[in-house]
């Protein structure tokens, strides 16, 4: 079994520290790394063993980072704007590229990280391909229902303690940044429409058939509206986190895609 080593660094972004981690396999087949974009409550550590397994199976470098306000990165003193999905593409991602020293790359984005991946690929032609997983394309009733149910669950003290395990004293901000933003009137008209047609690289769209935050209308919209080659895979008996629920299947599809 191939050995995978890891490296950690903190990237300075206008005085804030962004935590980045690399997984480096003993043998490298693909010179361009896969960069992981986490979901609304996620962070590097919550990818668990997926990055290591991905690096080992594909013989490629895998990079993940905590967005500002999440995980081991500095706190975010501001509430997300209605354009927060695009902020990663328009501002933060270039710092990650420079510090982690890569040019061409692939993106794997989970949930809102999928939308961010589309935003990045739309403006950066050094992105060779995108894999979205459970990505939202717009706001639908199932999205609202899922977030409202999560709000109730996180009223339980033990649930907030679990969130604090990963985000420390930033946990309340993390939860609010997700629920308050997505349930706000200002965000209700959000969609991928303004950027998706600018994506010209190949894209693989993964979605679970039992995703509690979005119907198959999301992957269908993404696959149909990008300008590059697209393929869509609906994973059976799978919810919102395929890389955890169906890791082997997800890695298999990524390997075929690359």
Secondary structure, 3 states (H helix, E strand, C coil): CCCEEEEEEEEEECCEEEEEEEEEECCCCEEEEEEEECCCCCCCHHHCCHHHHHHHHHCEEEEEECCCCCCCCCCCCCCCCCCHHHHHHHHHHHHHHHHHCCCCEEEEEECHHHHHHHHHHHHCCCEEEEEEECCCCECCHHHHHHHHHHHHHCCCHHHHHHHHHHHHHHHHHHHHHHHHHHCCCCCCCCECHHHHCCCCCEEEEEEECCCCCCCHHHHHHHHHHCCCCEEEEEECCCCCCHHHHCHHHHHHHHHHHC
